[in-house]
Amino acid sequence: MTSRPAPTRRRLTAEARRAAILDAASAVFSARGYHSASIDDIAGEAGVSKALIYEHFASKQELHRNLVEAHAAELYERLASAVPRAEGSAARLEAGLDAFFGFVEERRDAWRMLFREAADPETVALLDRMISQVTAVVADLIAAEPGAQALPSSPEERRRGINLIAQLLVGGAQNVANWWADHSEVPREQLVESAMDFAWLGLERLSRGERWTGT
């Protein structure tokens, strides 16, 4: 009886090892939070040595920052690809909201890392930049509507008014997403519908030239 040679263990590429470490780190950070998680925990989750992790990442902070950058890029890419496919400002805003809440629903661990557990000033600065980019897209959608012409008359005041509305919409969606993390029984479609009720009905009134004049 001839013996068969033992199967050769397939060696992962450096890129595949790095991806596996990032996946493990995402799971550990999400479950324990940044401060409670350790490199030992991540190494155990990934099934590798601490030394191997340090070959790819100089510190826990660098590992966390890489994850945050990847998650932020994925979220922005989803928004950037969803919005242009829709026809009309209302449809584009709805598509953007659906893409946004879709990311929160499908990548809850990533959302928690991004917006509920920002760990350091560099992470906060990165998120601020991404939110500014998203807010600029929303402001462009608002500016394309006839109702934007009903805002204050000077170009500078109009731009400021549009940006304020965009800030309200983006900040509100972010807070709703945080709330949704503890109310996952609410379907995504209801969140999108409620956000559109809040946002678009107000913009539609602006398009008719209506403005709040105080009490």
Secondary structure, 3 states (H helix, E strand, C coil): CCCCCCCCCCCCCHHHHHHHHHHHHHHHHHHHCCCCCCHHHHHHHHCCCHHHHHHHCCCHHHHHHHHHHHHHHHHHHHHHHHHHHCCCHHHHHHHHHHHHHHHHHHCHHHHHHHHHCCCCHHHHHHHHHHHHHHHHHHHHHHHCCHHHHHCCCCHHHHHHHHHHHHHHHHHHHHHHHHHHCCCCCCCHHHHHHHHHHHHHHHHHHHHCCCCCCCC
